[in-house]
């Protein structure tokens, strides 16, 4: 973090900071995007479970939990505009 000046740390939205600095900290930014993609409300969790049922079908019943989590994370990032 020594490369980051103090003024740059004064941000309203931490996710915005990670978007701007993703190229500086590629591994940490991926971890931050994963962390920020978790829903903040229980209603959102219910929507995620409902949407996950569309991912896990009879034809795709052998997907690992990690693969399902990666698919859901990618869908969230695409919907939020963080991925093009």
Residue pairs with C-beta under 8 A, 6 or more apart in sequence:
3 24
4 21
4 24
8 17
9 17
11 17
14 32
14 36
15 32
15 33
15 36
15 82
18 25
18 28
18 29
18 32
18 33
18 36
19 29
19 82
21 29
22 29
33 73
33 77
33 82
34 73
37 73
37 76
37 77
37 80
39 45
39 47
39 48
48 72
51 72
51 75
52 68
52 72
55 63
55 68
55 71
55 72
56 63
56 68
63 71
74 83
77 83
